[in-house]
Amino acid sequence: MTLSIRNQIPGTVVSITSGAAMATVRVGLAGGRHITAAITQEAVGELGLVEGSSVRALFKSTEVALATGPVTGISIRNQLPGTVAAVRVGGAMACVRVSVEGGELTAAITREAVDELGLTSGSAVVALIKSTEIALAAA
């Protein structure tokens, strides 16, 4: 199956914390970083997820925010440090490719944000992704 979701990062399930309807699944990425996905208990069962399962973390580029450093005092748990690999700017929006440990991701942000943050190839950034915006696919 081919998907329009650009961000598809492979990893391994490290832990699953179950709740009444939802679960948080912590996924280990190559290089030692982690990403957390909040998915339904039903999805955990349907995907057959257990510790050690191979998965792909999927998230749309429009769900990725960028910061120029680590952010504190925020509920977003997924903060992946990286380096801007490329910036493609359009009239209103920009596509920013970011190299992170374990892969590469894309952020769709406003042109104004690119300018204000001074983002260019080689810039250090932190990609921020809410756990509720991450889907998992069994590998």
N, C-alpha and C positions, 0 to 999 in steps of 0.2 A: 504494500500500500504506500502510495506517495501522499505526503501531507504538505499543506502550505505553511505549516509551523516551521519556521527556520531554526529555532533553537531546540536541538535534540542532543542532549549530552548523556553519554553512557555512564553507568555507575553500578554499584552493588548495594543492595539493601543492607544497612547496618543495624537498624532497629525499627520496630513498629510499636507505637503506643496507641492502644485501642481505647475508644470512647464508646458512648451509646450508639451514635450514628456515624461519627467520623473517626478517622485515625490520622496520626502524623507518622509519616514514613521518612526516616533519615537515610539518605543515600550517600555513600562514599564515592567521591570522584577520584580519578587518576590524579596523583600529586598530593593526596591527603586532605583536600578540602571536602566539605559536606554541604548538601543542600537538603532542605526539608520540604516535603509535599504534604498538604492536607487533602486527603481523599476520603471517600465514603468507605465504611466498613465493607459494604457490598462489593466495592471495587477491589479491595484487598483480597477478598475471597475469590472473586471471579478471575483475577489475575494470578491467583495462587502464590501471592507474595509471602515469603518467609525470609528470615535473615539469610543472606548469601545469594538471594535471587539477583539475577542480572536484569537491569531495567534501563530505560531511557527516560530522562527527565525532559518533558516537553513544555515549552512556554512561548507564547507569542512575543515578538519583538516589541509590540506596543505595551507589554506588561513589564518591561525592563526600564528602570530609572537609573541614571548615572550620577555619581557624586565624585568629587575630586579627592575624597579621603573617606575613611571610616566614619559612619554616622552613629551617634549615640542618642539615646532618648527617643527611640522610634520602635514601633512594633514589628517592623520588617526584619525577619530572622535571617533571610538569605542575603548575605553580603559577600560577593565574590570579588576580590581584588584582581585587577588585570591591567593590561596595556592596550591602548587604542591601536588597532592594526590598520584601520582605514576609516575615513569619513567621506560619505557621499551626500552632498548638500543639494536640496531642491529649493523651490520657491518658498515653501512654508515648513517643510519637514526635512529631517536628515536621517540617514541610516548610518549607524556607528557600529563597526565591527570591533569586538573586544576579544583579545586573547586572554584566556584564564587557564589556570592549572586544570588539566583534564579536557580541554577543548577550546572552542571558540563560540561566542554568542553574538547576537545582533540586538541592538537597541534602536527603536524608532523614537526619536525625540524631536522637539521643535528646532528649527534653524536658530531661533533666538537663544535656546539653551546651549547649543554648540558654541555660539559666539560668546555668551556670558561666562561659560566655563572654560573657554579658551582651548577647546578640544582639537587636537591635531594628532596625526600619526605619532605614536611614541608617548602620548600623554598617559600618566598613571590615573586610573579611575577605579571606582568600586561599583559593581553592578548590583542593584537592589531589586529583588524579586519577592513578592509576597508568596507565602507557602500555599495560599488558596488559589494562586494562579498557575501552579505547577501540576501538570497531569503526568501520570506514569504509564509507560507501555512496557509490558513484559518482553524481554529480549529472547 
